[in-house]
Each structure stands twice: as structure tokens, then as C-alpha cells.
């Protein structure tokens, strides 16, 4: 979490995505967030087209 806490029930001003799921979504996995209205989700994306 951006603020260093692990409580997934409180709303957050920002959430930082730390990894990729390879398109596998698990409803039993811990949730990032929820993000408050007007909040920010920060994610680094993989380069497209081989990084060109």
C-alpha cells in the first residue's frame, strides 16, 4: 500500500499496484483498495511492442 498499511477495508487516497497477475484473477486473493472518490491508482505497465 502507498501508506504502508495492510488494512483492505479502509478507503485509500492512493493504491500502488506492485505486480502483474498474468490475466489470472482470483476472487479469494486480497484486494488492493478500495480507493476513495477522486483517489489515484498508480501502476507501472510493461513496455509494448518489445520495448520499442
DOZAMI-968889 format. One record per atom (N, C-alpha, C): residue in three letters; atom name; x, y, z. Coordinates in steps of 0.001 Angstrom, whole numbers. Each point is the difference from the previous one (the first is absolute). Example, Ala and Ser with C-alpha at 12.3 -4.5 7.8 and 13.67 -1.06 7.14 Angstrom:
<atoms>
ALA, N, 13190, -5690, 7800
ALA, CA, -890, 1190, 0
ALA, C, 900, 1200, 0
SER, N, -350, 1050, -720
SER, CA, 820, 1190, 60
SER, C, -770, 1090, 730
</atoms>
This chain:
<atoms>
UNK, N, 834, -1186, 0
UNK, CA, -834, 1186, 0
UNK, C, 878, 1248, 0
UNK, N, -535, 1041, -550
UNK, CA, 753, 1239, -74
UNK, C, 278, 570, 1377
UNK, N, -916, -219, 953
UNK, CA, 209, 552, 1334
UNK, C, 609, -1006, 967
UNK, N, 361, -1188, -478
UNK, CA, 700, -984, 814
UNK, C, -889, -902, 837
UNK, N, -1319, 144, -63
UNK, CA, -881, -841, 802
UNK, C, -560, -1135, -832
UNK, N, -533, -1009, 665
UNK, CA, -535, -1170, -685
UNK, C, -1506, -154, 176
UNK, N, -675, 933, 666
UNK, CA, -1438, -101, 229
UNK, C, -745, 267, -1297
UNK, N, -616, -1053, -577
UNK, CA, -645, 130, -1300
UNK, C, -1419, 545, 88
UNK, N, -520, 270, 1202
UNK, CA, -1375, 460, 122
UNK, C, -118, 1520, 3
UNK, N, 1031, 712, 397
UNK, CA, -41, 1458, 26
UNK, C, 271, 561, -1390
UNK, N, -684, 1087, -362
UNK, CA, 282, 612, -1299
UNK, C, 1362, 666, 31
UNK, N, 633, 18, -1160
UNK, CA, 1358, 560, -132
UNK, C, -15, 1154, -985
UNK, N, 830, 977, 246
UNK, CA, 157, 1110, -934
UNK, C, 726, -470, -1251
UNK, N, 965, -922, 172
UNK, CA, 705, -552, -1158
UNK, C, 345, -1457, 261
UNK, N, 70, -773, -1072
UNK, CA, 374, -1413, 46
UNK, C, 1081, -202, -1046
UNK, N, 1079, -692, 386
UNK, CA, 1096, -294, -923
UNK, C, -68, -1470, -374
UNK, N, -103, -290, -1298
UNK, CA, -18, -1372, -493
UNK, C, 1447, -479, -24
UNK, N, 266, -1122, 701
UNK, CA, 1373, -481, 162
UNK, C, 380, -1122, -961
UNK, N, -970, -605, -702
UNK, CA, 344, -1118, -872
UNK, C, -1098, -296, -1005
UNK, N, 278, -963, -856
UNK, CA, -929, -407, -1041
UNK, C, -608, -1351, 353
UNK, N, -1175, -303, -535
UNK, CA, -675, -1264, 280
UNK, C, 32, -959, -1182
UNK, N, 586, 378, -1126
UNK, CA, -18, -812, -1216
UNK, C, -1434, -344, -404
UNK, N, -888, 950, 175
UNK, CA, -1415, -115, -368
UNK, C, -781, -989, 852
UNK, N, 566, -459, 1100
UNK, CA, -707, -905, 894
UNK, C, -551, 815, 1161
UNK, N, -1333, 16, 122
UNK, CA, -640, 725, 1087
UNK, C, -550, -1002, 1000
UNK, N, 303, 199, 1259
UNK, CA, -412, -922, 1053
UNK, C, -887, 746, 989
UNK, N, -1286, -336, 53
UNK, CA, -887, 705, 915
UNK, C, 358, -219, 1465
UNK, N, 817, -1011, 310
UNK, CA, 413, -242, 1376
UNK, C, 1283, 739, 365
UNK, N, 658, 621, -978
UNK, CA, 1232, 752, 259
UNK, C, -338, 1324, 690
UNK, N, 929, 522, 807
UNK, CA, -249, 1282, 665
UNK, C, -192, 1125, -1016
UNK, N, -882, 922, 329
UNK, CA, -313, 1120, -879
UNK, C, 911, 1184, 320
UNK, N, 403, 714, -1038
UNK, CA, 668, 1287, 204
UNK, C, -1081, 1059, 48
UNK, N, -26, 766, 1047
UNK, CA, -1022, 1043, 78
UNK, C, -1032, -326, 1045
UNK, N, -1159, 566, -71
UNK, CA, -543, 838, -1065
UNK, C, 635, 1391, -7
UNK, N, -68, 636, -1167
UNK, CA, 535, 1341, -185
UNK, C, -1144, 993, 197
UNK, N, 254, 1063, 760
UNK, CA, -1045, 993, 259
UNK, C, -364, 762, -1271
UNK, N, -1173, 594, -14
UNK, CA, -418, 819, -1134
UNK, C, 1056, 1063, -272
UNK, N, 437, 94, -1254
UNK, CA, 1032, 963, -371
UNK, C, 1403, -489, 301
UNK, N, 139, -1247, 493
UNK, CA, 1307, -550, 324
UNK, C, 770, -409, -1244
UNK, N, 1200, -568, 221
UNK, CA, 907, -325, -1093
UNK, C, 465, -1444, 94
UNK, N, 4, -695, -1137
UNK, CA, 610, -1323, -106
UNK, C, 1278, 171, -798
UNK, N, 1130, -393, 593
UNK, CA, 1305, 156, -635
UNK, C, 486, -1365, -454
UNK, N, 275, -144, -1302
UNK, CA, 470, -1281, -532
UNK, C, 1069, 239, -1055
UNK, N, 1047, -811, 68
UNK, CA, 1003, -17, -1062
UNK, C, -438, -1055, -993
UNK, N, 56, 326, -1269
UNK, CA, -421, -959, -1011
UNK, C, 1208, -552, -750
UNK, N, -160, -1201, -515
UNK, CA, 1066, -612, -793
UNK, C, 119, 722, -1339
UNK, N, 1197, 95, -555
UNK, CA, 141, 648, -1290
UNK, C, -705, -776, -1106
UNK, N, -581, 690, -924
UNK, CA, -690, -623, -1142
UNK, C, 955, -144, -1167
UNK, N, -303, -897, -906
UNK, CA, 757, -192, -1255
UNK, C, 1480, -241, 279
UNK, N, 298, -822, 980
UNK, CA, 1395, -341, 277
UNK, C, 825, 1159, 520
UNK, N, -634, 997, 578
UNK, CA, 719, 1137, 575
UNK, C, 444, 1032, -1008
UNK, N, -546, -46, -1201
UNK, CA, 410, 957, -1044
UNK, C, -608, 1349, 214
</atoms>
